Amino acid sequence: MSQLQADVGATREGHPMMPQSTHDEQARQAFVLNLKQLANGDFLRATRELCSRKINSGLGHSDDHPAPALRHEVRRMMQVTPAYQVWSSLLRTSQELLWDYVGESVDRQAAELEELAASAKNCGGSLRLDADFQLPPYLAALDQHIMPGGYGYSSGDGDLRAGAVYDRGAALYHMGQVNLLNDVRGHTLAAYLRDAFGDLQPLRILDMGCTVGHSTLVLCDYFPEAEIHAIDVGASVLRYADARARHLGKAVHFSQQSAESTDFDSGSFDLVISSAMFHETSRAAVPAIMTECARLLRPGGVVAHAEVPVRYGHMKPSEVLIRDWQTYNNGEPFWGGCATTDFDAALADAGFEDRAVGYQPACRDANDPQRGRFSEEGDASFRYWYVFGGRAPQTGGK
Amino acid sequence: MAEIGEPTCKGQPAQFFGNADTDMLLSIIVSLAGEVAVLRDRLDAHEQLSASQGGFSSADVDAFRPDQALANKRGETRQAYLRRVLGPALARAQGHGQGNVLATDEIVEQVTSGVPS
C-alpha cells in the first residue's frame, strides 16, 4: 500500500489546512490513482516498446543511444499509433478527472477552509499580496498541469481554491510517491546543500516559486535561525500557503512576486532556492531569473535549484517521447525546453562560481547518514531530483 | 465537468485519435467507469458497516438468491436499462434521423422566416 493510500485511510489527513474527503471523494481519488497507475503502467510500456521498435526499424537509429534531435520526428511517428493514442487519452482523462474531483471536493468545503485559515495563529510570518500583479506571459498562456485556472487563479479576497486544489491534487498526481506534506523535494534540496556546499548557516533565505510552501516549510526546520521569504505568482496559492504555514507553526514571509524581478534589496539573501519552478517558466525567463538570483545574493551566497530529473540529452529517444508528453498535453509548454536547457551554462552566465550540477537522490531526511549522495550521474526516475547551484562571487555579482 | 462559476482550463481540448468524437467518447466512458468504481466502493461500505453493526454481511449478499418474482422484475429493469444505454446505437442501426426528415436548420428557417407554412 502506498503512503497516499495509507493517508487516504486516516481520519484527519495531512495537516490542518488539507482539504478533507468524504467516502465518495476518497473513492474518486483512489480511482484516479488506479487509472493513472494503469495508464502509466501497461499502456505506457506498450507505447514505449512500440516506439523503441519503430525507432530501431524505421528511423535508422538505435533506441539505445540518446538522440534529442529526433524528438519531434519520433513524436509525429507515434501520434498515429493506437498505442500512443489510447495511452494519451487515458492519461489526459485521468488528469482532467483529478482536478475535477479535487475541485468539487474543495468547493464543497470552501467556507470551512476559509474559517480554518482565519483561525490559524500568527507565528511571526506575513503575507503580502499585490492587487496589480501581472502574471508572466508564460504562466498566463496555459493552465499548468491543466489545473483549471492555473497557479495564478484567484476569485477574490480570501479565496483559497487554487492553493487547496493544488495541495490535494499534487499529492495525487505523484501517484502516492509523496506524503501529504509533499516535503521530499525540500529534504532533497537540503541534502544537496549539505553535499555540495557544506554546512551553510544562512540567516536570510528566499524560496522562489513556492506555491503552497511544500519545500519552504522544510527549510524552516533545517535552518531555524533563518528569516525565510517565499514568493509565487498566485494570490490564492499564497493565501493558502500562509494559512498552511501558520497551522504548522512556521514563520514564513510570503509575497506575490515574479522570480524574474523581485522588490528585495540587492545582496540581501544568503541562500536562494527553488524546487521544480524552472519547467514552469520559459527559455527567456531562465537567464532573467538566474540574474535576479545573483543580484539578491550577498557575496559568497548560495543559489540551489531542484528540477524534475528529466534530461533529454541523456535519455533513450523512446523515453523522451514518454516524458515529452507533458510538453504538449499537460499545460507544461516549457517542460521539453527545460529538459534541454544547459543549467550549468545559465549559472555561469549569471556569474556563479563553485557550481555543482547533477542528481540528488530523493530523501526524507538530509541528516540520515544512509541517504544517497549528490552525484553527476543519475536518471530520469523520480528516485532523483536534478539539482544545480553555485556561489555568488566573493567580490559581488557580475 | 466544470460547472458554471468554476474555473475552466485554458487551451485547446486534447485530441489524440483521428476523430475528436473518439477522444470524447473514451473520456466519457472512463469518467463513467470512475462513477461505477465509486458506487462499488460505496456498496462495499454499506456491507462492511452493516456487518460491523450486527446486520447482514458481504457473505449474506453473496448467498442471496432472488425469488422468481424478483428475478423477473430485475430482468425488466435490466432490459430497460440496456435499451437506455444502447439507445443511441439502436437508433442509428434502425436508421432513425435519416430518410424523409427535414434537417433541423431547415425547420428553424421555416418557423422563423415569417412565411406561413
Interface residues (C-beta under 8 A of the other chain):
Chain A: H23 D24 A27 R28 A30 F31 V32 N34 L35 Q79 V80 Y84 Q85 V86 S88 S89 L90 R92 T93 S94 E96 L97 W99 D100 G103 D107 A141 L142 D143 I146 M147 P148 G149 G150 Y153 S155 R161 N329 G331
Chain B: M1 A2 E6 P7 T8 C9 K10 G11 A14 F16 F17 G18 D23 L26 S27 V30 S31 A33 G34 A37 V38 D41 R42 A45
